Amino acid sequence: MRRRRGLPIIIIMVGLALFLGLAAASRALYNQTEDRLLDQRASEAGQAIQIAVSQLHAPLDATAALAFATDGDPATFQQIMDRYIGKTPKPFTSAALYRVGSDTPVASVGAPLSLGTQPDTATSAMLGEATKKPFVIVDLLGSDTRTLGYAVADAPKNARFVVYAERALSPDPSARRRTDEPFAQLDYALYLGDKVASEHLLSSSVRDLPLKGRTAEQAIPFGDTEITMEMTPIGHLSGDLFANLWWIVGIGGVAVVVAFAILTRRLLDRGDIAVRLATENERLFDEQRQIAETLQLSLLPQNLVAPQGVAVTARYWPAGSANLIGGDFYDMFAVDDHRWGVAIGDVCGKGIEAASLTGLARHTLRAAARTSTTPEEVLHAVHRALKDHQPSTFCTACFAYIAPGAGDSYRVEIALGGHPQPLLRRANGSVEPVGNLGMLLGMLEPDLSNAVVDLAPGDTLVFYTDGLTDAPPHQAVSVDELATMLQTEGRQPIEALADSIRALKRARRPLGSGDDTAILILRYDPVLSAETVEPSTSSGRATATAGDTR
């Protein structure tokens, strides 16, 4: 009898011990999950900020390279920087070009520089730092306009010019800007440098600083300094139920029968939580893939501009890893009233670094095309920009000037920097490679040369990257195979011809490719009139033809 009377006490004690243990485990699991999700969100936010930093660095780097090429021509500097100066979403509010050794700018664009309101030694200090480091950040947060300055020299050694730009920050650093990923459900604070200090605050979503409670801190490289990011969750990242599960389970241990019922229910709930966490991870992966695809498409031109009577279409096919940003790019644009530029290339690397280099190559190509007279000069400008990039890197590129030629034709002057030769299909069906093979850009001083070919009515010119032809023998589309296909199928519309080239690649690599591919096709048809056409973001397709825009 005594044993029976003591049995409920034993059951209660065992039940309490069991459920208190489960409550503690649930709390520990909740803390681990919250920490992991917070770290994951902080990492995503850090990647977004790194992309934004590269978008600030690339145009300054390209402009510095152009200043080197033009011996600091003020008009060229103002023409290039005008497109980057202005109110948001323009990246800078003002910019100036300095010759090393002089505190007086050679040229300036936009609002007056906040640096000019600082002590006389501030400009000299900025120039001195810029000649030693690839990307210098100037702290002007204490000025009336809360400003950051950015400085880039035209060469890592023996610099002659420094491009300096400023960006005015919001007067209220605590304005809430948390409308989408990766900052949703999070409060944050960004500080310049490696210390959490109010005088170095760049931006925050709350006024009560420093952040309290569960926080994650991450250091993000920012030129010659860094950005310290602090983040804290708003509510519970893993859900309110998961956050309160520990005390729910603890209360369930008061009675043995109720405790067993609650135990069963909570086990099911934990299974549901695991499913939700898996679903959340899948959603985050899909968001990362979408971000990568969006960034890749943003690196491709928003429109292609073709001369009178020339139809143009382009395709971009990413590699098998959908969330990996590639380095292939293409472009076609009007240089002046009588010349057009055509470019295609492949930057070394993948991911955010490839995106930064692609932006640098495209900005340099466009800028140099307007001040050069031959394609060779344009590719040399790209070579210098890549060689000055830290760390050093390389790319292949093809650039051509198109201008009206003698009679009813266009004159195409082309140079190759380590890039495959484009294929020219004549109206009679013959196919020939064009251009002289040259060296890679960004490594040793390249040996480049110009070649000239006439584009007659009915002729088709096909540019492509090595993702099409560079693969194991049983997977590669050889140049001869591509030329044979152009001979037999080259008369079809260029949109259909581009799709046929993709079908040829898929036939060799049905499981996908490890390298991304870009192609650009031109056809001269005097009946057509020129148009500017925006690419289709859903398929990576850009097309410009007379009377037909897709």
C-alpha positions as CSV (number, residue, x, y, z in Angstrom):
1,M,0.0,0.0,0.0
2,R,2.8,2.4,0.8
3,R,4.4,1.5,-2.5
4,R,1.1,2.2,-4.2
5,R,0.7,5.5,-2.4
6,G,4.2,6.5,-3.3
7,L,3.8,5.5,-6.9
8,P,2.0,8.7,-8.0
9,I,4.8,10.7,-6.3
10,I,7.4,8.6,-8.2
11,I,5.4,9.1,-11.4
12,I,5.2,12.8,-10.8
13,M,8.9,13.0,-10.0
14,V,9.8,11.0,-13.1
15,G,7.4,12.9,-15.2
16,L,8.6,16.3,-14.0
17,A,12.2,15.2,-14.5
18,L,11.4,13.9,-18.0
19,F,9.6,17.0,-19.1
20,L,11.9,19.5,-17.4
21,G,14.7,17.8,-19.4
22,L,12.6,18.1,-22.6
23,A,11.9,21.7,-21.8
24,A,15.6,22.5,-21.3
25,A,16.5,20.6,-24.6
26,S,13.8,22.5,-26.4
27,R,15.1,25.8,-25.1
28,A,18.7,24.8,-26.1
29,L,17.5,23.7,-29.6
30,Y,15.6,27.0,-30.0
31,N,18.7,29.0,-29.1
32,Q,20.8,27.0,-31.5
33,T,18.3,27.5,-34.3
34,E,17.9,31.2,-33.6
35,D,21.7,31.6,-33.6
36,R,22.0,29.7,-36.9
37,L,19.2,31.6,-38.6
38,L,20.6,34.9,-37.4
39,D,24.1,34.0,-38.6
40,Q,22.6,33.0,-42.0
41,R,20.7,36.2,-42.4
42,A,23.8,38.2,-41.4
43,S,25.9,36.4,-44.0
44,E,23.3,37.1,-46.7
45,A,23.2,40.8,-45.7
46,G,27.0,40.9,-45.8
47,Q,27.0,39.5,-49.3
48,A,24.5,42.1,-50.4
49,I,26.7,44.9,-48.9
50,Q,29.8,43.4,-50.6
51,I,28.0,43.6,-54.0
52,A,27.1,47.2,-53.2
53,V,30.7,48.0,-52.4
54,S,31.9,46.5,-55.7
55,Q,29.4,48.7,-57.5
56,L,31.0,51.7,-55.9
57,H,34.6,50.6,-56.7
58,A,34.1,49.5,-60.3
59,P,33.2,52.9,-61.9
60,L,36.0,54.7,-60.0
61,D,38.5,52.0,-61.0
62,A,37.5,52.3,-64.7
63,T,37.5,56.1,-64.5
64,A,41.0,56.1,-63.0
65,A,42.2,53.8,-65.8
66,L,40.7,56.2,-68.3
67,A,42.4,59.1,-66.6
68,F,45.7,57.3,-67.0
69,A,45.0,56.7,-70.7
70,T,43.9,60.3,-71.4
71,D,46.6,62.0,-69.3
72,G,43.9,63.4,-67.0
73,D,41.7,65.0,-69.6
74,P,39.1,67.1,-67.7
75,A,36.4,66.8,-70.4
76,T,36.7,63.0,-70.6
77,F,36.5,62.8,-66.8
78,Q,33.4,64.9,-66.6
79,Q,31.7,63.0,-69.5
80,I,32.3,59.7,-67.8
81,M,31.4,60.7,-64.2
82,D,28.3,62.7,-65.2
83,R,26.4,59.4,-65.4
84,Y,27.3,58.4,-61.8
85,I,26.6,61.8,-60.1
86,G,23.2,62.9,-58.8
87,K,20.6,62.0,-56.3
88,T,19.8,58.4,-55.4
89,P,19.9,55.9,-57.1
90,K,23.1,57.5,-58.5
91,P,26.0,56.2,-56.5
92,F,27.8,59.5,-55.9
93,T,26.8,63.1,-55.2
94,S,30.1,64.7,-56.3
95,A,33.5,63.7,-57.8
96,A,36.9,65.2,-58.6
97,L,40.1,64.3,-60.4
98,Y,43.3,65.1,-58.7
99,R,46.9,65.0,-60.0
100,V,49.1,63.4,-57.5
101,G,51.1,66.1,-55.7
102,S,48.4,68.8,-56.1
103,D,45.6,69.6,-53.7
104,T,43.7,71.5,-56.4
105,P,41.4,69.2,-58.5
106,V,42.0,69.0,-62.3
107,A,38.2,68.6,-62.8
108,S,35.1,68.2,-60.6
109,V,31.5,67.2,-61.1
110,G,28.4,67.6,-58.9
111,A,28.0,69.3,-55.6
112,P,30.9,71.0,-53.7
113,L,33.1,68.4,-52.0
114,S,32.8,68.0,-48.3
115,L,36.5,67.3,-48.2
116,G,37.1,70.9,-49.2
117,T,35.6,72.0,-45.9
118,Q,38.1,70.0,-43.9
119,P,41.5,71.1,-42.8
120,D,44.0,71.8,-45.6
121,T,45.9,68.6,-44.8
122,A,42.8,66.4,-45.4
123,T,43.2,66.4,-49.2
124,S,46.9,65.7,-49.0
125,A,46.3,62.8,-46.6
126,M,43.7,61.4,-49.0
127,L,46.0,61.6,-52.0
128,G,48.8,60.0,-50.0
129,E,46.7,57.1,-48.9
130,A,45.2,56.6,-52.4
131,T,48.7,56.1,-53.9
132,K,49.4,53.3,-51.4
133,K,46.1,51.4,-51.4
134,P,43.7,50.2,-54.2
135,F,40.5,51.6,-52.6
136,V,40.6,54.3,-49.9
137,I,37.6,55.3,-47.7
138,V,37.6,58.8,-46.3
139,D,35.5,59.3,-43.1
140,L,33.6,62.5,-43.3
141,L,30.7,61.4,-41.0
142,G,31.4,64.3,-38.8
143,S,30.7,66.9,-41.5
144,D,27.4,68.7,-41.8
145,T,26.2,66.4,-44.6
146,R,27.4,63.1,-43.1
147,T,29.5,62.1,-46.1
148,L,31.8,59.2,-47.1
149,G,34.6,59.7,-49.6
150,Y,36.1,57.1,-52.0
151,A,39.5,57.4,-53.6
152,V,41.1,55.3,-56.3
153,A,44.5,55.9,-58.0
154,D,45.2,55.2,-61.7
155,A,48.0,52.7,-60.9
156,P,49.2,50.7,-57.9
157,K,52.7,52.2,-58.3
158,N,53.9,55.6,-59.5
159,A,50.3,56.9,-59.7
160,R,49.7,60.1,-61.5
161,F,46.0,60.7,-61.0
162,V,43.5,60.0,-58.2
163,V,39.7,59.8,-58.8
164,Y,37.9,61.0,-55.7
165,A,34.1,60.7,-55.2
166,E,31.7,61.5,-52.3
167,R,28.3,60.1,-51.3
168,A,26.1,62.1,-48.9
169,L,24.4,59.8,-46.4
170,S,21.0,60.2,-44.9
171,P,20.9,63.0,-42.3
172,D,19.0,60.6,-40.0
173,P,21.1,57.4,-39.7
174,S,18.2,55.7,-37.9
175,A,15.6,55.9,-40.6
176,R,14.0,52.5,-41.0
177,R,14.8,50.8,-44.2
178,R,13.8,47.1,-43.8
179,T,11.3,46.4,-46.6
180,D,12.7,43.2,-48.1
181,E,15.3,40.5,-47.8
182,P,17.9,40.1,-46.4
183,F,16.9,42.7,-43.7
184,A,13.3,41.6,-43.1
185,Q,12.6,40.5,-39.5
186,L,15.8,42.1,-38.4
187,D,17.0,45.3,-36.8
188,Y,20.5,46.3,-37.8
189,A,23.3,48.9,-37.3
190,L,26.2,49.5,-39.6
191,Y,29.4,51.2,-38.4
192,L,32.4,52.4,-40.3
193,G,35.5,50.6,-39.0
194,D,36.0,47.8,-36.5
195,K,34.4,49.5,-33.5
196,V,30.8,49.8,-32.5
197,A,30.8,53.6,-31.8
198,S,28.0,56.2,-32.3
199,E,30.3,58.6,-34.1
200,H,31.0,55.9,-36.8
201,L,27.4,55.0,-37.3
202,L,26.5,54.7,-41.0
203,S,22.9,53.5,-40.8
204,S,20.5,51.7,-38.4
205,S,16.9,50.6,-38.2
206,V,16.5,51.7,-34.5
207,R,17.4,54.7,-32.4
208,D,18.1,52.8,-29.2
209,L,21.8,51.7,-29.7
210,P,23.8,49.7,-29.2
211,L,21.6,46.7,-30.1
212,K,20.5,44.5,-27.2
213,G,19.7,40.9,-26.7
214,R,20.6,38.2,-29.3
215,T,23.0,39.8,-31.8
216,A,25.3,38.7,-34.6
217,E,28.3,40.8,-35.7
218,Q,30.1,40.5,-39.0
219,A,33.1,42.4,-40.4
220,I,32.7,43.3,-44.1
221,P,35.7,44.4,-46.2
222,F,35.2,48.1,-47.3
223,G,38.2,49.5,-49.2
224,D,41.1,50.1,-46.8
225,T,38.8,49.7,-43.8
226,E,35.7,47.6,-43.0
227,I,32.1,47.9,-42.1
228,T,31.0,46.4,-38.8
229,M,27.4,45.1,-39.0
230,E,25.3,44.2,-36.0
231,M,22.0,42.5,-36.4
232,T,19.3,41.4,-34.0
233,P,16.0,39.6,-34.7
234,I,12.6,41.2,-34.4
235,G,10.6,38.6,-32.6
236,H,11.5,35.0,-33.3
237,L,13.1,33.9,-36.6
238,S,12.1,30.3,-36.1
239,G,8.5,31.1,-35.1
240,D,6.7,32.0,-31.9
241,L,5.7,28.4,-31.2
242,F,9.2,27.1,-31.2
243,A,10.3,30.0,-29.0
244,N,7.7,29.1,-26.3
245,L,7.9,25.3,-26.6
246,W,10.2,24.9,-23.6
247,W,7.8,26.2,-21.0
248,I,4.8,24.6,-22.6
249,V,6.5,21.2,-22.3
250,G,7.5,22.0,-18.7
251,I,3.9,22.8,-17.6
252,G,2.8,19.5,-19.2
253,G,4.9,17.6,-16.6
254,V,2.5,18.5,-13.7
255,A,0.4,15.4,-14.4
256,V,1.6,12.1,-15.8
257,V,-1.3,11.5,-18.2
258,V,-1.4,15.1,-19.4
259,A,2.4,14.9,-19.6
260,F,2.3,11.9,-21.9
261,A,-0.4,13.6,-24.1
262,I,1.6,16.8,-24.3
263,L,4.8,14.7,-25.0
264,T,3.2,13.1,-28.0
265,R,1.8,16.4,-29.3
266,R,5.1,18.1,-28.9
267,L,7.0,15.4,-30.7
268,L,4.6,15.9,-33.6
269,D,5.1,19.7,-33.3
270,R,8.8,19.3,-33.3
271,G,8.5,17.3,-36.5
272,D,6.4,20.1,-38.0
273,I,9.0,22.6,-36.9
274,A,11.7,20.5,-38.6
275,V,9.6,20.5,-41.8
276,R,9.2,24.3,-41.5
277,L,12.9,24.7,-41.1
278,A,13.6,22.6,-44.1
279,T,11.0,24.6,-46.1
280,E,12.6,27.8,-44.9
281,N,16.0,26.6,-45.9
282,E,14.6,25.7,-49.4
283,R,13.0,29.1,-49.7
284,L,16.3,30.8,-48.7
285,F,18.1,28.8,-51.3
286,D,15.6,29.8,-53.9
287,E,16.0,33.4,-52.9
288,Q,19.8,33.1,-53.2
289,R,19.4,31.6,-56.7
290,Q,17.0,34.4,-57.7
291,I,19.4,37.0,-56.4
292,A,22.2,35.4,-58.3
293,E,20.1,35.3,-61.5
294,T,19.0,38.9,-61.1
295,L,22.6,40.0,-60.5
296,Q,23.8,38.1,-63.6
297,L,21.1,39.7,-65.8
298,S,22.0,43.1,-64.4
299,L,25.5,42.6,-65.7
300,L,24.1,42.1,-69.2
301,P,23.2,45.2,-71.2
302,Q,19.6,46.5,-70.8
303,N,19.4,47.3,-74.5
304,L,21.4,46.6,-77.7
305,V,21.8,49.5,-80.2
306,A,22.4,48.4,-83.8
307,P,23.1,50.6,-86.9
308,Q,20.7,51.1,-89.8
309,G,19.9,47.8,-91.5
310,V,21.7,45.5,-89.0
311,A,19.7,43.0,-86.9
312,V,21.2,41.8,-83.7
313,T,20.3,39.1,-81.2
314,A,22.1,37.8,-78.1
315,R,21.7,34.8,-75.7
316,Y,23.2,34.0,-72.3
317,W,23.0,30.5,-71.0
318,P,24.3,30.1,-67.3
319,A,26.3,27.1,-66.1
320,G,24.6,24.2,-64.3
321,S,24.9,25.8,-60.9
322,A,22.0,28.2,-61.0
323,N,23.1,30.2,-58.0
324,L,26.6,30.8,-59.3
325,I,27.3,34.1,-61.1
326,G,29.3,33.7,-64.2
327,G,31.7,36.0,-66.0
328,D,30.5,36.0,-69.6
329,F,29.3,39.3,-71.0
330,Y,28.3,41.0,-74.3
331,D,27.4,44.4,-75.4
332,M,26.5,46.5,-78.5
333,F,26.1,50.3,-78.3
334,A,26.4,53.5,-80.3
335,V,29.9,55.1,-79.9
336,D,29.1,58.2,-81.9
337,D,27.0,59.2,-85.0
338,H,29.0,57.0,-87.3
339,R,30.4,54.1,-85.2
340,W,29.0,51.3,-83.1
341,G,30.8,49.1,-80.7
342,V,30.4,45.3,-80.3
343,A,31.9,43.5,-77.4
344,I,31.9,39.9,-76.0
345,G,34.1,38.4,-73.3
346,D,34.7,36.0,-70.5
347,V,36.1,37.1,-67.1
348,C,38.0,34.7,-65.0
349,G,36.2,33.4,-61.9
350,K,32.7,32.9,-60.6
351,G,30.5,34.5,-57.9
352,I,30.7,38.1,-56.6
353,E,34.3,38.6,-57.7
354,A,33.3,37.7,-61.3
355,A,30.4,40.1,-61.1
356,S,32.8,42.9,-59.9
357,L,35.3,42.1,-62.7
358,T,32.5,41.9,-65.3
359,G,31.3,45.4,-64.3
360,L,34.9,46.7,-64.5
361,A,35.5,45.2,-68.0
362,R,32.2,46.5,-69.3
363,H,32.6,50.0,-67.9
364,T,36.2,50.2,-69.2
365,L,35.1,48.9,-72.7
366,R,32.3,51.5,-73.0
367,A,34.5,54.3,-71.7
368,A,37.5,53.5,-73.8
369,A,35.4,52.9,-77.0
370,R,34.5,56.6,-77.0
371,T,38.1,57.9,-76.8
372,S,39.9,55.3,-78.9
373,T,40.3,55.0,-82.6
374,T,41.0,51.2,-83.0
375,P,39.7,48.1,-81.2
376,E,43.3,47.3,-80.2
377,E,43.4,50.5,-78.1
378,V,40.1,49.6,-76.4
379,L,41.4,46.1,-75.4
380,H,44.6,47.6,-74.1
381,A,42.5,49.8,-71.8
382,V,40.7,46.7,-70.5
383,H,44.1,45.0,-70.0
384,R,45.4,47.9,-67.9
385,A,42.3,48.0,-65.8
386,L,42.5,44.3,-65.1
387,K,46.2,44.4,-64.5
388,D,45.8,47.2,-61.9
389,H,43.0,45.3,-60.2
390,Q,44.0,43.7,-56.8
391,P,44.3,40.8,-56.8
392,S,45.5,40.6,-60.5
393,T,43.1,38.7,-62.8
394,F,42.5,38.2,-66.5
395,C,39.8,37.8,-69.1
396,T,39.3,37.1,-72.8
397,A,37.6,39.7,-74.9
398,C,36.6,40.6,-78.5
399,F,35.9,44.2,-79.5
400,A,34.9,45.6,-82.9
401,Y,34.0,48.9,-84.4
402,I,31.2,48.9,-87.0
403,A,31.0,51.9,-89.4
404,P,29.5,52.5,-92.9
405,G,31.8,51.2,-95.5
406,A,32.2,51.6,-99.3
407,G,29.0,51.1,-101.2
408,D,26.3,49.1,-99.7
409,S,28.3,47.6,-96.8
410,Y,29.6,48.0,-93.3
411,R,33.2,48.1,-92.3
412,V,34.0,45.9,-89.3
413,E,37.4,46.5,-87.6
414,I,38.0,43.8,-84.9
415,A,40.6,42.9,-82.3
416,L,40.9,39.7,-80.2
417,G,42.4,39.4,-76.7
418,G,42.7,35.7,-76.2
419,H,39.1,35.2,-77.4
420,P,37.8,32.7,-80.0
421,Q,37.5,34.1,-83.6
422,P,34.0,35.1,-84.6
423,L,32.6,33.2,-87.6
424,L,31.4,35.2,-90.7
425,R,28.8,33.5,-92.9
426,R,28.6,35.1,-96.3
427,A,25.3,35.4,-98.2
428,N,26.5,32.7,-100.5
429,G,26.9,30.2,-97.6
430,S,30.6,30.2,-97.2
431,V,31.9,30.5,-93.6
432,E,35.3,31.9,-92.4
433,P,36.8,33.0,-89.1
434,V,37.7,36.7,-88.7
435,G,40.2,38.5,-86.6
436,N,43.8,37.8,-85.6
437,L,44.3,35.7,-82.5
438,G,45.7,37.8,-79.6
439,M,46.8,37.3,-76.0
440,L,44.8,37.2,-72.7
441,L,44.1,40.6,-71.1
442,G,45.3,41.4,-67.6
443,M,48.5,39.3,-67.4
444,L,51.5,40.0,-69.6
445,E,51.4,42.9,-72.0
446,P,49.3,41.5,-74.8
447,D,50.2,41.3,-78.5
448,L,47.1,42.5,-80.2
449,S,46.3,43.5,-83.8
450,N,43.4,44.9,-85.8
451,A,41.7,43.1,-88.7
452,V,39.2,44.5,-91.1
453,V,36.3,42.8,-92.8
454,D,33.4,44.1,-94.9
455,L,29.8,43.1,-94.0
456,A,27.8,42.9,-97.2
457,P,24.0,42.5,-97.5
458,G,22.9,39.0,-96.3
459,D,26.1,38.4,-94.3
460,T,25.9,37.1,-90.8
461,L,28.6,37.5,-88.0
462,V,28.5,35.2,-85.0
463,F,30.4,36.0,-81.8
464,Y,30.6,33.4,-79.0
465,T,32.4,32.6,-75.7
466,D,34.4,29.4,-75.1
467,G,31.6,27.9,-73.1
468,L,30.3,26.6,-76.4
469,T,33.5,25.0,-77.7
470,D,35.8,24.5,-74.6
471,A,34.8,21.1,-73.1
472,P,35.9,17.5,-73.1
473,P,35.9,16.2,-76.7
474,H,32.6,14.3,-76.5
475,Q,30.9,17.3,-75.0
476,A,32.4,20.2,-77.0
477,V,30.9,21.8,-80.1
478,S,33.9,22.1,-82.3
479,V,34.5,25.2,-84.5
480,D,34.2,23.0,-87.6
481,E,30.9,21.6,-86.4
482,L,29.6,25.2,-85.7
483,A,30.8,26.3,-89.1
484,T,29.0,23.4,-90.8
485,M,25.8,24.2,-89.0
486,L,26.1,27.9,-90.1
487,Q,26.6,26.8,-93.8
488,T,23.5,24.6,-93.8
489,E,21.1,26.5,-91.4
490,G,22.6,30.0,-91.5
491,R,19.9,31.5,-93.7
492,Q,17.1,31.2,-91.1
493,P,16.2,34.3,-88.9
494,I,18.9,35.1,-86.4
495,E,16.6,34.4,-83.5
496,A,16.0,30.9,-84.8
497,L,19.7,30.6,-85.6
498,A,20.6,31.4,-82.0
499,D,18.1,28.8,-80.8
500,S,19.7,26.2,-83.2
501,I,23.1,26.9,-81.7
502,R,21.7,26.3,-78.2
503,A,20.1,23.0,-79.4
504,L,23.5,22.0,-80.8
505,K,25.1,22.6,-77.4
506,R,22.3,20.7,-75.6
507,A,22.7,17.7,-77.8
508,R,26.3,17.4,-76.7
509,R,25.6,18.3,-73.0
510,P,22.1,17.1,-72.1
511,L,22.8,17.1,-68.4
512,G,24.0,20.7,-68.4
513,S,27.3,22.6,-68.7
514,G,30.0,23.5,-66.2
515,D,30.7,26.8,-68.0
516,D,28.3,29.6,-68.9
517,T,28.0,30.6,-72.6
518,A,27.2,33.9,-74.4
519,I,26.6,34.4,-78.1
520,L,25.8,37.5,-80.1
521,I,24.7,37.4,-83.8
522,L,24.7,40.3,-86.3
523,R,23.1,40.2,-89.8
524,Y,23.2,43.0,-92.4
525,D,19.9,43.4,-94.2
526,P,19.5,46.9,-95.9
527,V,15.7,46.5,-95.7
528,L,15.8,46.7,-91.9
529,S,15.7,49.9,-89.8
530,A,17.7,50.2,-86.5
531,E,16.0,49.8,-83.2
532,T,17.0,49.8,-79.5
533,V,15.6,46.8,-77.7
534,E,15.5,45.7,-74.1
535,P,16.5,42.1,-73.4
536,S,14.1,39.5,-72.0
537,T,15.1,38.8,-68.4
538,S,13.3,35.5,-68.3
539,S,15.5,33.8,-71.0
540,G,18.6,35.9,-71.0
541,R,17.8,36.9,-74.6
542,A,18.5,40.3,-76.2
543,T,17.3,41.0,-79.7
544,A,17.3,44.1,-82.0
545,T,15.7,43.8,-85.4
546,A,13.7,46.0,-87.8
547,G,10.1,46.0,-86.8
548,D,10.4,43.0,-84.5
549,T,11.2,43.4,-80.8
550,R,11.0,40.5,-78.4
